[in-house]
Amino acid sequence: MRPHTLERSLVIAADPEAVWALLGGFAGLADWHPHLPPAAVEDGADPEVPGAVRVFAVDGAVVARELLLAHEPAARRYRYTLLEPLVLPVAEYVATRGPV
């Protein structure tokens, strides 16, 4: 299988700090994404420190686990990878939220 890259970009007419306050929390994806269940962070980890794992569950069944690789508030960016893609048929998935 050859790797695929998908890049999406959007200009938001808002103060960057206000946007980061909404989108910048690794554990808060469901706060703004209408189709995702709330995420729990495993083992009481700090969701802003690399190494934290967020878990998405539907009806008590885990559907995805994601590992925070980097969190850079000054750059308004974080990077994470999908662990054990239980629902999505993907491998070696790494995403960056924020400017690249």
Backbone bond lengths (Angstrom), bond angles and torsions (degrees), N, CA, C in turn:
res aa  C-N    CA-C-N  psi(-1)  N-CA   C-N-CA  omega(-1)  CA-C   N-CA-C  phi
1 M - - - 1.452 - - 1.522 108.45 -
2 R 1.295 117.59 131.00 1.458 119.57 177.95 1.525 110.11 -90.82
3 P 1.319 116.75 147.29 1.468 120.43 -177.16 1.524 111.34 -69.31
4 H 1.303 114.76 149.65 1.456 122.40 176.86 1.515 109.01 -121.03
5 T 1.307 115.91 147.72 1.456 121.39 176.31 1.511 107.94 -124.32
6 L 1.312 115.27 135.33 1.463 121.90 176.41 1.508 107.28 -125.85
7 E 1.309 116.18 126.38 1.462 120.20 178.78 1.513 108.28 -125.31
8 R 1.314 116.01 129.19 1.461 122.45 176.54 1.513 107.75 -122.41
9 S 1.313 116.06 141.90 1.448 121.16 179.64 1.522 108.53 -136.86
10 L 1.314 116.03 144.07 1.454 121.46 -178.62 1.513 108.88 -148.11
11 V 1.305 117.02 133.82 1.462 121.54 174.85 1.521 107.47 -97.20
12 I 1.313 115.83 125.05 1.459 121.81 -178.83 1.520 107.94 -111.10
13 A 1.319 116.70 125.84 1.462 121.85 -179.27 1.535 108.76 -80.87
14 A 1.329 115.37 73.36 1.462 120.94 179.99 1.519 108.22 -155.06
15 D 1.313 115.13 163.50 1.453 121.55 177.07 1.533 109.41 -63.18
16 P 1.330 118.37 129.55 1.467 120.46 -178.20 1.530 113.20 -55.70
17 E 1.315 118.31 -37.00 1.461 120.41 179.14 1.525 111.28 -65.32
18 A 1.327 117.21 -37.20 1.465 120.60 178.32 1.529 110.56 -67.46
19 V 1.324 116.45 -39.36 1.469 120.38 178.36 1.524 109.52 -66.23
20 W 1.341 117.51 -45.41 1.459 120.75 179.74 1.540 110.49 -63.16
21 A 1.323 117.78 -36.56 1.469 120.52 178.32 1.527 110.67 -60.19
22 L 1.312 117.60 -32.68 1.462 121.51 179.27 1.531 112.22 -85.00
23 L 1.328 117.23 -44.52 1.461 121.85 -172.10 1.522 115.01 -97.43
24 G 1.318 117.50 -13.07 1.462 120.54 -169.46 1.504 117.32 -82.12
25 G 1.308 118.32 -8.54 1.459 119.51 -179.00 1.514 111.37 -88.68
26 F 1.316 117.40 123.45 1.467 122.24 -178.42 1.526 111.34 -60.68
27 A 1.317 118.02 -35.16 1.467 120.73 -178.21 1.525 112.67 -86.62
28 G 1.331 118.65 -4.42 1.457 121.06 -173.18 1.514 116.39 -104.10
29 L 1.310 118.44 21.81 1.462 121.16 -177.07 1.528 112.14 -56.75
30 A 1.315 117.24 -41.56 1.473 120.70 -178.83 1.527 112.48 -70.33
31 D 1.338 117.57 -13.90 1.469 120.76 177.59 1.527 111.49 -65.08
32 W 1.323 116.85 -27.23 1.466 119.45 -177.55 1.530 113.04 -125.63
33 H 1.319 118.81 -15.55 1.469 121.23 179.92 1.528 108.72 -94.79
34 P 1.326 118.16 115.14 1.467 120.48 -171.89 1.530 115.42 -70.79
35 H 1.317 119.43 -11.88 1.464 120.86 -174.71 1.532 113.99 -111.00
36 L 1.320 117.07 9.78 1.461 119.67 -179.11 1.518 111.28 -114.34
37 P 1.326 116.50 143.25 1.459 119.38 174.53 1.531 108.85 -75.54
38 P 1.334 117.73 159.92 1.475 119.39 175.94 1.528 110.79 -58.10
39 A 1.306 115.68 146.70 1.460 121.30 178.78 1.524 109.42 -97.93
40 A 1.315 115.52 145.75 1.456 122.15 171.81 1.522 106.96 -109.76
41 V 1.326 116.72 145.73 1.454 120.44 177.41 1.525 107.56 -99.71
42 E 1.325 115.62 127.81 1.466 121.18 -176.05 1.521 112.57 -67.05
43 D 1.308 114.78 146.10 1.463 124.16 170.31 1.523 113.89 57.25
44 G 1.333 117.62 26.01 1.460 120.38 177.99 1.515 114.25 65.04
45 A 1.316 117.42 20.73 1.467 121.83 -178.09 1.533 110.22 -66.30
46 D 1.311 115.36 155.44 1.464 121.54 174.28 1.529 107.00 -74.02
47 P 1.342 118.73 118.58 1.467 120.66 -175.61 1.524 114.57 -69.44
48 E 1.318 117.69 -2.28 1.460 119.95 178.67 1.527 111.84 -107.23
49 V 1.317 117.36 5.00 1.464 121.60 -178.52 1.529 109.25 -109.28
50 P 1.346 117.52 126.45 1.459 119.52 178.04 1.531 111.08 -50.00
51 G 1.327 114.47 139.15 1.451 121.30 -175.99 1.520 111.65 108.06
52 A 1.338 117.12 -19.03 1.465 120.26 177.42 1.522 109.52 -66.36
53 V 1.321 115.95 145.32 1.457 121.77 178.65 1.523 108.53 -119.44
54 R 1.338 116.73 123.06 1.467 120.06 175.00 1.519 108.21 -99.47
55 V 1.327 114.29 144.50 1.453 121.53 -174.85 1.516 108.75 -125.22
56 F 1.319 116.20 131.77 1.456 122.26 175.10 1.521 107.82 -108.70
57 A 1.325 116.26 131.17 1.463 120.71 179.21 1.526 109.01 -131.48
58 V 1.313 115.70 145.88 1.457 122.81 175.57 1.523 107.01 -123.51
59 D 1.308 115.95 123.62 1.476 121.32 -177.99 1.529 111.73 52.01
60 G 1.326 116.23 39.49 1.458 121.26 177.02 1.514 115.81 82.60
61 A 1.321 117.60 -6.17 1.463 121.00 179.54 1.529 109.96 -101.65
62 V 1.316 116.58 125.90 1.470 121.40 179.19 1.524 109.09 -65.68
63 V 1.336 116.05 127.95 1.467 120.66 179.13 1.527 112.29 -111.33
64 A 1.340 117.19 -19.35 1.464 119.70 178.38 1.518 109.69 -161.48
65 R 1.345 114.86 146.78 1.457 122.87 173.13 1.522 106.47 -130.54
66 E 1.338 116.67 134.61 1.461 121.17 -178.54 1.529 109.77 -130.54
67 L 1.323 116.19 137.79 1.455 123.78 -178.33 1.522 109.78 -104.13
68 L 1.324 116.78 126.50 1.464 121.36 176.38 1.521 109.04 -75.62
69 L 1.329 116.68 120.13 1.458 122.55 -178.83 1.523 112.20 -93.18
70 A 1.330 116.67 -37.79 1.468 121.28 -178.71 1.518 108.56 -152.94
71 H 1.327 116.48 145.90 1.466 122.03 176.77 1.516 106.83 -138.84
72 E 1.340 116.18 114.31 1.457 122.01 -174.82 1.526 110.01 -125.39
73 P 1.332 118.25 82.95 1.465 120.84 -177.89 1.535 113.42 -57.88
74 A 1.329 118.07 -38.29 1.466 120.18 -179.17 1.527 111.19 -62.67
75 A 1.313 117.53 -32.55 1.468 122.04 178.37 1.525 111.40 -93.59
76 R 1.356 115.75 -2.85 1.471 122.16 -176.70 1.532 110.59 54.19
77 R 1.339 114.95 55.07 1.456 119.57 -175.54 1.531 109.82 -149.75
78 Y 1.328 115.08 142.80 1.461 119.43 166.30 1.520 109.30 -141.69
79 R 1.327 114.53 158.51 1.463 121.60 -175.31 1.519 107.95 -131.69
80 Y 1.315 116.04 139.06 1.462 120.19 -178.28 1.517 110.33 -147.91
81 T 1.339 115.01 164.39 1.454 120.90 178.61 1.523 109.27 -130.10
82 L 1.289 115.27 152.01 1.459 122.33 179.51 1.530 108.78 -85.84
83 L 1.312 115.71 126.09 1.466 122.16 175.64 1.519 108.02 -102.27
84 E 1.283 117.38 142.01 1.458 120.60 173.77 1.530 112.73 43.13
85 P 1.315 117.98 68.79 1.473 119.62 -179.06 1.521 110.94 -66.36
86 L 1.313 115.95 89.88 1.455 121.48 -173.48 1.522 113.23 -72.20
87 V 1.327 117.60 -26.44 1.460 121.17 -176.95 1.530 111.47 -112.96
88 L 1.315 117.00 -41.82 1.459 121.02 -176.52 1.528 110.62 -89.00
89 P 1.320 117.95 133.47 1.469 120.55 178.99 1.531 111.23 -82.80
90 V 1.337 116.57 70.25 1.463 121.22 -179.08 1.524 109.04 -128.76
91 A 1.322 115.15 159.41 1.458 121.22 175.99 1.519 108.51 -139.36
92 E 1.318 116.30 149.53 1.463 122.58 177.01 1.526 112.67 53.98
93 Y 1.324 116.59 42.30 1.459 123.35 -178.95 1.523 109.59 -82.78
94 V 1.324 117.29 125.58 1.457 123.37 175.08 1.512 107.03 -133.73
95 A 1.340 116.69 133.25 1.457 120.72 -178.22 1.522 109.33 -127.87
96 T 1.332 115.59 151.85 1.454 122.62 174.28 1.518 107.27 -125.45
97 R 1.323 116.28 127.83 1.462 121.13 175.17 1.514 106.46 -107.38
98 G 1.315 116.62 120.58 1.455 121.94 -179.22 1.517 110.18 120.16
99 P 1.311 116.33 -176.90 1.468 119.50 -179.67 1.515 111.61 -62.36
100 V 1.301 115.88 140.47 1.469 120.20 178.18 1.493 111.30 -108.29
